[in-house]
Amino acid sequence: MNPEWTTFLADQGLTADSASQFEHVGALEAELQAARNGTVIAPMADIGLIRVSGEDAASFLHNLVTNDIQGLAADSVRTAGFCTAKGRLLAIFLIWREGNDYLLLLPKEILPPLLKKLSMYVLRAKVKLTDATDERALIGISVPAAVSPAPTFLDSALPVQGVAATDGGQLIRLDDTRWLMSLEPAAAIRRWPELTATAKPVGLATWRWLEIVAGQPRVIAATQEAFVPQMLNLEFPALAGVSFTKGCYPGQEIVARTHYLGKVKRRMFRARLKNSAIPGTHVYAPETGDQQCGALVSVAPSPEGGFECLVSVQSGAVAAGEVHLGAPDGERLSFLPLPYPVD
C-alpha cells in the first residue's frame, strides 16, 4: 500500500501491524455482521498491481493468459489465469485498462515472483512491466441486494465486469454486490469521508468472506500449481476467466483437453467449517480412502460463527455428502450454495 494512504488510514483508527495487516480494523464479529446486513468498505491491503505498458502490451498478455486480452475494451474487466506448461495455475488476475496501459490485480504475496516470471517472456516485445501497487489505493465495496438505493458514489447502471471513470480513478463492478475502486492515493484520502459516510470500514477477513460467498477464487503462494482453471470454476460464465477460442498460451493444451473431453472431476464448492484451516489443506472422502480428493482454496470467518471456505473437490464426493478436512476422519464439511450453478 502507498505509505501516505497507509498513514492516513492509521490516523482514522484503522491500524495495521506486521501481524494483522488489516485483517480486521475493529471488532471482527461486528464487521462480519455489517457485511451481511449493510454496505461495507475495505482497504485492500493484501492486493497488488502490475502495470503492463508499451505498444505490445495487449498481445504480450494475450499470449500468456487464459482469456482474450486483445479484445478487452476500455470499459470492461477480464478475469484470467496464468498457468504453467502443465496447465496449473500460478495466478488469477483481474485485468483492466488504464489509458493505454493494462493493470493486473493479484495477491501481493505472489506479486514479486510473478512479476519476475512474466518479465522472462518479454524478450523483444515492446513491453514494460512494473510494480504499480503504491500508485493506487484499492478499495473494495460491498452492497447487499437488500440495500436500496446504493450509495451515490457508486454507478448503479454500470454492468457487472464494467469499468467507469470516477473522481480520482476508476470504478469496477465485480459482481451484483461487490465493487472495486482504484484511486490515486491523494483522491482516496480526500474521498474517504464521503465513502465512509454510508459504508462501514472492515478488514481483509471480512472481504475474504465476501469473496467466498461470491464464489470468487484466489491463488496464493500455498496453492500455486495446485489447480487447473476448471477446478476453480474459471470457465463458468459467472467468472468468465477462460476463452477456448483465443489460441495458444502456456498450459493451453491441457486446459482445452480438459474442456473438450469433459473430464472435469473436481469443481469448486462453498462449505462451512467449525475450525479454521489454511488454504491448500487436503480433503478426503470415504470413496477415496487415504487418497486426498481435493484441497481448500480460501478460508474466512463467517458471520454465522465458525468459518467458511471455497474447496476444490471431486464432484462425486460432494454428491455423496461426506467430505472431511485434513484426514479421512477429520472434520466433516457442510456444503453451502454458491450464487452460480456448479455442473
C-alpha positions in Angstrom: 0.0 0.0 0.0 1.0 3.6 -0.6 2.7 5.0 2.5 0.6 8.1 2.6 -2.5 6.1 2.2 -1.4 3.7 5.0 -0.6 6.6 7.3 -3.9 8.2 6.6 -5.8 5.0 7.5 -3.9 4.7 10.7 -4.9 8.3 11.6 -8.5 7.2 11.0 -8.0 4.4 13.6 -7.6 1.7 11.0 -4.3 0.4 12.3 -2.3 -2.5 10.9 0.9 -4.1 12.3 3.2 -6.7 10.8 1.0 -9.5 12.3 -2.6 -8.3 11.4 -2.1 -6.4 8.1 -5.7 -5.0 8.3 -7.2 -8.5 9.0 -9.8 -6.5 10.9 -10.0 -2.8 11.7 -12.4 -3.1 14.6 -14.3 -6.0 16.3 -14.3 -8.8 13.8 -17.8 -10.1 14.6 -19.3 -6.7 14.2 -17.6 -6.3 10.8 -18.9 -9.6 9.6 -22.4 -8.8 10.7 -22.1 -5.4 9.0 -21.1 -7.1 5.7 -24.0 -9.5 5.9 -26.6 -6.7 6.5 -25.3 -3.5 5.0 -22.7 -1.6 3.0 -19.1 -2.0 3.9 -15.8 -0.7 2.6 -12.4 -2.5 2.8 -8.9 -1.1 2.1 -7.3 -3.9 0.0 -4.0 -4.1 1.9 -3.2 -7.6 0.6 -3.7 -6.9 -3.1 -1.1 -5.6 -5.5 -1.0 -4.3 -9.1 1.3 -5.0 -12.0 1.3 -2.3 -14.7 1.9 -3.5 -18.3 2.7 -0.7 -20.7 4.1 -0.4 -24.2 2.7 -0.9 -27.7 2.9 -4.7 -27.5 1.1 -4.8 -24.1 -2.1 -6.3 -25.3 -0.5 -9.0 -27.5 2.0 -9.8 -24.8 -0.7 -10.5 -22.2 -3.0 -12.2 -24.8 -0.3 -14.8 -25.5 0.3 -15.6 -21.8 -3.1 -15.8 -20.0 -6.3 -17.9 -20.4 -8.5 -15.1 -21.6 -8.8 -12.8 -24.6 -7.0 -9.6 -23.8 -6.7 -8.2 -27.3 -10.5 -7.9 -27.2 -10.6 -6.2 -23.8 -12.5 -2.9 -24.2 -11.6 0.2 -22.1 -14.9 -0.1 -20.2 -14.7 -3.7 -19.1 -12.5 -6.0 -17.0 -11.5 -9.6 -17.5 -10.5 -12.4 -15.2 -7.7 -14.5 -16.5 -5.4 -17.3 -15.3 -1.7 -17.6 -15.8 -0.6 -21.3 -15.9 2.4 -23.5 -16.0 3.0 -25.6 -19.1 1.1 -28.4 -17.3 -2.0 -26.1 -17.1 -1.6 -25.5 -13.3 -2.5 -22.0 -12.1 0.3 -19.8 -10.9 -2.1 -16.8 -10.5 -5.5 -15.5 -11.2 -5.5 -11.9 -12.5 -8.2 -9.3 -12.7 -7.2 -7.2 -15.7 -8.4 -3.8 -16.9 -7.1 -0.9 -18.9 -5.9 2.5 -17.7 -5.4 4.6 -20.8 -3.0 2.6 -23.0 -1.7 0.5 -20.1 -3.1 -2.7 -18.6 -3.4 -3.3 -14.8 -3.2 -6.8 -13.3 -4.6 -7.2 -9.9 -3.3 -10.2 -7.8 -2.4 -11.1 -4.2 0.5 -9.0 -3.0 2.3 -12.1 -1.6 2.8 -13.6 -5.0 3.4 -10.4 -7.0 7.3 -10.3 -6.8 7.9 -13.8 -8.2 5.1 -13.3 -10.8 6.5 -10.0 -12.0 9.9 -11.7 -12.4 8.4 -14.7 -14.3 6.3 -12.5 -16.6 9.4 -10.4 -17.3 11.1 -13.6 -18.6 8.6 -13.6 -21.5 9.2 -10.1 -22.7 12.2 -10.9 -24.9 12.0 -8.4 -27.9 8.4 -7.3 -27.2 7.9 -3.6 -26.7 6.6 -4.1 -23.2 7.4 -2.7 -19.8 6.3 -4.4 -16.5 6.3 -2.5 -13.2 5.0 -3.0 -9.7 2.3 -0.4 -9.5 1.0 -1.3 -6.1 1.9 2.0 -4.5 0.5 4.0 -7.4 -3.1 3.3 -6.5 -5.3 2.9 -3.4 -7.5 -0.2 -3.9 -10.8 -0.2 -2.0 -13.4 -3.0 -2.0 -17.1 -2.1 -1.5 -19.9 -4.5 -0.9 -23.6 -3.5 -1.1 -26.1 -6.4 -0.3 -29.0 -6.7 -2.7 -31.4 -5.8 0.1 -29.7 -2.3 0.5 -31.5 0.2 -1.7 -30.7 2.7 -3.0 -26.9 2.0 -3.4 -24.6 4.8 -2.2 -24.4 7.7 -4.5 -20.6 7.2 -5.1 -21.4 4.0 -7.0 -22.8 3.9 -10.5 -25.8 1.6 -10.3 -26.1 1.5 -14.1 -22.6 0.0 -14.5 -22.9 -3.6 -15.7 -21.1 -6.5 -14.0 -17.4 -6.5 -15.2 -17.8 -2.9 -16.3 -15.3 -0.1 -15.7 -16.2 3.6 -15.4 -14.3 6.8 -14.5 -14.8 8.1 -11.0 -13.4 11.1 -9.1 -9.7 10.3 -8.8 -9.6 7.0 -10.6 -11.7 4.1 -11.8 -14.7 2.2 -10.5 -15.1 -1.5 -11.3 -18.2 -3.6 -10.8 -17.1 -7.1 -9.8 -20.5 -8.7 -9.5 -24.0 -7.9 -8.4 -23.0 -6.8 -4.9 -19.2 -6.1 -4.9 -17.3 -3.2 -6.4 -13.6 -2.1 -6.6 -12.2 1.4 -6.6 -8.8 2.0 -8.0 -7.9 5.6 -6.9 -4.9 7.8 -6.8 -3.8 7.8 -3.1 -4.5 11.6 -2.8 -8.0 11.1 -4.1 -8.7 8.2 -1.8 -7.6 10.3 1.2 -9.8 13.2 0.0 -12.8 11.0 -0.7 -12.6 8.8 2.4 -15.2 10.8 4.4 -17.6 10.6 1.5 -17.1 6.8 1.2 -17.4 6.1 4.9 -20.5 8.3 5.4 -22.7 5.3 4.3 -20.2 2.4 4.4 -18.7 0.8 7.5 -14.9 0.2 7.2 -14.0 -3.5 7.5 -10.8 -5.6 7.3 -9.5 -8.2 5.0 -11.0 -11.2 6.8 -14.5 -9.8 6.1 -13.6 -9.1 2.5 -12.4 -12.7 2.0 -15.7 -14.0 3.4 -17.5 -11.8 0.8 -15.3 -13.4 -1.9 -16.2 -16.8 -0.7 -19.9 -16.0 -0.8 -19.4 -14.8 -4.4 -17.6 -17.9 -5.3 -14.5 -15.9 -6.4 -11.3 -17.9 -6.0 -7.8 -16.6 -5.3 -4.5 -18.3 -6.0 -1.9 -17.6 -3.3 1.6 -19.0 -2.6 0.2 -22.0 -0.8 -2.0 -23.0 -3.7 0.1 -22.2 -6.7 0.3 -25.2 -9.2 -2.5 -27.0 -7.2 -5.4 -26.4 -9.7 -6.1 -26.3 -13.4 -8.6 -23.4 -14.2 -11.7 -25.7 -14.4 -11.0 -26.9 -10.8 -11.8 -23.3 -9.7 -14.8 -22.9 -12.0 -12.9 -20.3 -14.0 -14.6 -21.2 -17.3 -18.1 -20.7 -15.9 -20.0 -17.6 -17.2 -20.1 -16.1 -13.6 -16.3 -15.9 -13.6 -15.6 -15.9 -17.4 -11.9 -16.4 -16.9 -11.1 -18.8 -19.9 -11.5 -18.4 -23.6 -11.5 -21.5 -25.7 -11.2 -19.7 -29.0 -8.2 -17.3 -28.4 -5.3 -19.5 -29.3 -2.2 -20.6 -27.5 -0.8 -19.7 -24.1 1.2 -21.7 -21.5 -0.8 -24.8 -20.5 -3.5 -24.2 -23.2 -3.3 -27.8 -24.5 -4.1 -29.2 -21.0 -6.9 -26.7 -20.3 -8.5 -27.2 -23.7 -8.3 -31.0 -23.5 -9.9 -31.0 -20.1 -12.7 -28.9 -21.5 -13.4 -30.8 -24.7 -13.0 -34.3 -23.3 -15.4 -33.4 -20.4 -13.0 -34.8 -17.8 -13.6 -32.2 -15.1 -13.8 -34.4 -12.0 -13.1 -31.6 -9.5 -15.1 -28.4 -9.1 -15.1 -25.6 -6.6 -17.7 -25.5 -3.9 -18.5 -23.4 -0.8 -18.6 -25.1 2.6 -18.8 -24.4 6.3 -16.1 -25.3 8.9 -16.2 -25.3 12.7 -12.4 -24.7 12.9 -10.1 -22.6 10.8 -7.7 -24.2 8.3 -5.1 -22.9 5.8 -5.6 -22.9 2.0 -4.0 -25.9 0.4 -5.2 -28.3 3.1 -6.3 -31.5 1.5 -9.8 -33.0 1.9 -10.8 -36.7 1.9 -13.9 -38.8 1.2 -14.8 -42.4 2.0 -14.7 -43.4 -1.6 -11.1 -42.2 -2.0 -9.8 -43.7 1.3 -6.4 -42.4 2.3 -6.1 -40.5 -1.0 -7.0 -36.9 -1.0 -9.8 -35.8 -3.3 -9.3 -32.0 -3.2 -8.0 -29.0 -1.3 -9.1 -25.8 0.3 -8.9 -22.7 -1.9 -9.6 -20.0 0.6 -10.9 -19.7 4.2 -12.5 -16.9 6.2 -14.5 -16.4 9.4 -18.3 -16.4 9.0 -20.9 -14.1 10.5 -22.8 -17.3 11.4 -19.9 -18.4 13.6 -17.1 -20.7 12.7 -15.6 -20.4 9.2 -16.5 -20.7 5.5 -14.3 -21.9 2.7 -14.0 -22.5 -1.0 -12.9 -26.0 -1.7 -11.9 -27.7 -4.9 -13.1 -31.3 -4.6 -14.3 -34.2 -6.6 -17.9 -33.6 -7.5 -18.8 -37.2 -6.7 -17.7 -36.8 -3.1 -19.8 -33.7 -2.7 -22.8 -35.5 -4.2 -22.2 -38.4 -1.7 -22.3 -35.8 1.0 -19.3 -36.7 3.0 -16.0 -34.8 2.7 -13.5 -34.5 5.6 -10.8 -31.9 6.2 -7.2 -32.8 6.7 -7.6 -36.6 7.1 -10.1 -39.3 6.3 -11.6 -38.9 9.8 -11.2 -35.1 10.0 -13.9 -32.5 10.4 -16.8 -33.0 8.1 -17.6 -30.1 5.7 -21.1 -28.8 5.5 -21.8 -27.5 2.0 -23.4 -24.2 1.2 -24.8 -22.7 -2.0 -22.9 -20.6 -4.5 -24.5 -17.8 -6.5 -24.0 -19.7 -9.7 -24.7 -23.4 -10.6 -21.8 -25.9 -10.4 -22.3 -28.6 -13.1 
